[in-house]
Amino acid sequence: MLHAPFSLFTPFSDRIKVVQWAKEDARPHDVCGVLGVKEEAYAEQVHGTKISIARDAIRYAPGADGLITDQSGLALSVRFADCQSFVVYAPEHHVLGVLHAGWRGLIAGAIRAFFATLKNEWKIDPKDTWVAAGPSLCQKCAGFSDPERELPSIPPEFINGNQADLRGAADAQLFTLGLPRDHFERSPDCTCCAPQTYWTYRGGDREAVKRGWTNVLGCVLLDRNERE
């Protein structure tokens, strides 16, 4: 288990907590216990673009790949085993969210949908957020049979033969939306390159992942009393 996996959020350590679970960590993941809260919300994660607003405990938010909350003390978690995972914090509004974006979600517009929800619900612009991305496939591990057909919305500069730079494509979407580059941090780890550390669908754990063995990012907004 890795506490505070992103240095990006260090200035906000009195406002949010973030924890990462990987392969060596015991299951079930005690998200609430580790984060010191009583309730957790997590999404169904269907590789789509639906973003749900969470203000109470939710188990498998139907059809959703992203969750956003403005409620202190409600843990949010996102599961991943090669797909990209994001934690997004808007300090001015004290709003926190998580997003799961596999290649299907990426080309469908999950990132755009997440920030559209922030704008519609709280009037939050990308420039007002800080975003961290967890471990995921690197380009050499993200092979496709026919990338031009399978990844129609990925710009050609992120395709090299049969391999796709999904990380680079996601980063480009974030920056195009207006996220400042110094508001972003990405874990350099590739889940597939480090199967001893991470659960990885493409790197040998396919059946285990199908049974629910995944890595997890968990986070929570701290309330005023905790911050004081």
C-alpha positions as CSV (number, residue, x, y, z in Angstrom):
1,M,0.0,0.0,0.0
2,L,1.3,3.4,-0.9
3,H,0.2,6.4,1.0
4,A,0.3,9.8,-0.8
5,P,1.4,8.3,-4.2
6,F,1.4,11.6,-5.9
7,S,3.7,14.5,-4.9
8,L,1.3,16.8,-6.9
9,F,-1.2,16.7,-4.0
10,T,1.3,17.5,-1.2
11,P,0.2,21.1,-0.9
12,F,-3.4,19.8,-0.3
13,S,-2.4,17.1,2.2
14,D,-4.6,18.8,4.8
15,R,-7.6,18.7,2.4
16,I,-7.5,15.3,0.7
17,K,-6.0,11.8,1.3
18,V,-5.0,9.5,-1.6
19,V,-3.8,5.9,-1.2
20,Q,-2.8,3.3,-3.8
21,W,-3.2,-0.5,-3.4
22,A,-1.2,-2.9,-5.7
23,K,-0.5,-6.7,-6.0
24,E,1.1,-7.3,-2.6
25,D,-1.7,-5.7,-0.7
26,A,-4.3,-7.9,1.1
27,R,-7.9,-8.2,-0.2
28,P,-10.5,-7.1,0.2
29,H,-9.1,-3.5,0.1
30,D,-10.1,-1.7,3.3
31,V,-10.6,1.7,1.5
32,C,-12.8,3.1,4.3
33,G,-10.5,1.8,7.1
34,V,-7.3,3.2,5.6
35,L,-8.8,6.5,4.7
36,G,-10.6,6.7,8.1
37,V,-14.1,7.0,6.9
38,K,-17.4,5.0,7.1
39,E,-18.7,5.2,3.5
40,E,-17.3,4.5,0.0
41,A,-18.5,5.1,-3.5
42,Y,-17.2,3.3,-6.6
43,A,-18.4,2.9,-10.2
44,E,-19.4,-0.1,-12.2
45,Q,-16.6,0.7,-14.7
46,V,-18.0,-0.4,-18.1
47,H,-15.4,1.4,-20.4
48,G,-17.9,4.2,-21.1
49,T,-18.3,7.9,-20.6
50,K,-20.9,8.2,-17.8
51,I,-19.9,10.3,-14.8
52,S,-22.0,10.1,-11.6
53,I,-22.2,12.5,-8.8
54,A,-21.7,10.8,-5.4
55,R,-23.0,12.2,-2.2
56,D,-23.7,9.0,-0.4
57,A,-22.2,5.5,-0.4
58,I,-22.6,3.8,-3.8
59,R,-21.7,0.2,-4.8
60,Y,-21.0,-0.1,-8.5
61,A,-22.6,3.1,-9.7
62,P,-24.6,1.8,-12.7
63,G,-22.9,2.3,-16.0
64,A,-20.4,4.8,-14.7
65,D,-16.7,5.1,-15.1
66,G,-16.2,8.3,-13.2
67,L,-17.4,9.6,-9.8
68,I,-17.3,13.1,-8.4
69,T,-18.1,14.3,-4.9
70,D,-18.3,17.5,-2.8
71,Q,-18.9,15.5,0.4
72,S,-16.2,15.3,2.9
73,G,-15.8,11.8,4.5
74,L,-17.0,9.9,1.4
75,A,-14.3,7.7,0.0
76,L,-14.0,7.4,-3.8
77,S,-12.2,4.5,-5.3
78,V,-11.2,3.4,-8.9
79,R,-10.0,-0.1,-9.9
80,F,-7.4,-0.6,-12.6
81,A,-5.3,-3.4,-14.2
82,D,-3.7,-1.7,-17.3
83,C,-6.4,0.9,-17.9
84,Q,-5.7,4.5,-17.0
85,S,-7.0,5.9,-13.7
86,F,-7.2,9.5,-12.6
87,V,-7.7,11.4,-9.4
88,V,-8.9,15.0,-9.9
89,Y,-9.1,17.7,-7.2
90,A,-10.5,21.2,-7.5
91,P,-9.2,23.0,-4.3
92,E,-11.2,26.2,-4.7
93,H,-14.4,24.3,-4.6
94,H,-13.2,21.4,-2.5
95,V,-14.4,18.9,-5.1
96,L,-12.8,15.5,-5.7
97,G,-13.3,12.9,-8.4
98,V,-11.9,9.6,-9.9
99,L,-12.0,8.4,-13.4
100,H,-11.4,5.0,-15.1
101,A,-10.4,5.3,-18.8
102,G,-9.5,2.2,-20.8
103,W,-8.8,2.6,-24.5
104,R,-12.5,2.3,-25.2
105,G,-13.4,5.1,-22.8
106,L,-10.6,7.2,-24.0
107,I,-11.7,7.2,-27.6
108,A,-15.4,7.6,-26.6
109,G,-14.6,10.8,-24.7
110,A,-14.5,9.8,-21.0
111,I,-12.1,12.6,-20.1
112,R,-14.2,15.3,-21.8
113,A,-17.3,13.9,-20.2
114,F,-15.7,14.1,-16.7
115,F,-14.7,17.8,-17.1
116,A,-18.1,18.6,-18.7
117,T,-19.7,17.3,-15.5
118,L,-17.4,19.4,-13.3
119,K,-18.4,22.5,-15.4
120,N,-22.1,21.8,-15.4
121,E,-22.4,20.9,-11.7
122,W,-19.9,23.2,-10.1
123,K,-18.7,25.7,-12.8
124,I,-15.2,24.2,-12.4
125,D,-12.8,24.7,-15.4
126,P,-9.9,22.3,-16.1
127,K,-7.4,25.1,-15.2
128,D,-8.8,25.0,-11.7
129,T,-8.0,21.3,-11.1
130,W,-5.0,19.2,-10.3
131,V,-4.9,15.8,-11.9
132,A,-2.9,12.7,-11.2
133,A,-2.8,9.5,-13.3
134,G,-2.0,6.1,-11.8
135,P,0.1,3.3,-13.3
136,S,-1.1,2.0,-16.7
137,L,0.1,0.5,-20.0
138,C,3.1,2.1,-21.6
139,Q,3.2,2.4,-25.4
140,K,5.2,-0.7,-26.0
141,C,2.7,-2.8,-24.1
142,A,-0.4,-1.3,-25.7
143,G,-0.5,-3.3,-28.9
144,F,-3.5,-3.5,-31.2
145,S,-4.4,-5.5,-34.3
146,D,-5.4,-2.5,-36.3
147,P,-4.9,0.8,-34.4
148,E,-6.2,3.0,-37.1
149,R,-9.5,1.1,-37.1
150,E,-9.7,0.3,-33.4
151,L,-8.7,3.8,-32.2
152,P,-10.3,6.1,-34.7
153,S,-10.1,9.2,-32.5
154,I,-6.5,8.8,-31.4
155,P,-4.3,11.2,-33.4
156,P,-1.8,9.5,-35.7
157,E,1.2,10.9,-33.8
158,F,0.3,8.6,-30.9
159,I,0.3,5.5,-33.1
160,N,3.5,3.7,-34.0
161,G,2.9,0.5,-36.0
162,N,0.6,-1.6,-33.9
163,Q,1.4,0.2,-30.7
164,A,-0.6,3.1,-29.3
165,D,0.6,5.7,-26.8
166,L,-2.6,5.8,-24.8
167,R,-1.0,7.8,-22.1
168,G,0.2,10.5,-24.5
169,A,-3.3,10.7,-26.1
170,A,-4.9,11.1,-22.7
171,D,-2.4,13.8,-21.7
172,A,-3.1,15.7,-24.9
173,Q,-6.8,15.6,-24.3
174,L,-6.3,17.0,-20.8
175,F,-4.0,19.8,-22.0
176,T,-6.3,20.7,-24.9
177,L,-9.1,21.1,-22.4
178,G,-7.0,23.6,-20.5
179,L,-5.4,21.7,-17.7
180,P,-2.1,23.5,-16.9
181,R,0.9,21.2,-17.4
182,D,2.2,21.9,-13.9
183,H,-1.2,20.8,-12.5
184,F,-0.6,17.2,-13.8
185,E,1.4,14.2,-12.6
186,R,1.5,10.8,-14.1
187,S,3.0,7.7,-12.5
188,P,5.8,6.4,-14.7
189,D,5.0,2.8,-13.9
190,C,3.6,0.4,-16.5
191,T,1.4,-2.3,-15.0
192,C,2.3,-4.8,-17.7
193,C,6.1,-4.2,-17.4
194,A,5.9,-4.8,-13.6
195,P,3.6,-7.8,-13.1
196,Q,5.4,-8.5,-9.8
197,T,4.1,-5.2,-8.5
198,Y,0.8,-4.7,-10.2
199,W,-2.2,-6.7,-11.3
200,T,-2.1,-6.6,-15.1
201,Y,-4.6,-7.9,-17.6
202,R,-2.2,-8.0,-20.5
203,G,0.8,-9.1,-18.5
204,G,-0.4,-12.5,-17.3
205,D,-3.2,-11.9,-14.8
206,R,-6.2,-12.0,-17.2
207,E,-8.2,-14.6,-15.4
208,A,-7.4,-13.1,-11.9
209,V,-8.5,-9.7,-13.2
210,K,-11.7,-11.1,-14.5
211,R,-12.4,-12.4,-11.0
212,G,-11.9,-9.0,-9.6
213,W,-8.2,-8.8,-8.6
214,T,-7.1,-5.3,-9.4
215,N,-5.1,-2.4,-8.3
216,V,-7.0,0.5,-6.6
217,L,-6.7,4.2,-6.1
218,G,-8.7,5.5,-3.1
219,C,-9.2,9.1,-2.1
220,V,-11.3,11.3,0.3
221,L,-12.0,14.9,1.0
222,L,-11.1,15.9,4.6
223,D,-13.7,17.8,6.5
224,R,-13.0,21.1,8.3
225,N,-12.6,19.5,11.8
226,E,-9.9,17.0,10.4
227,R,-8.1,19.8,8.7
228,E,-8.0,21.9,11.9
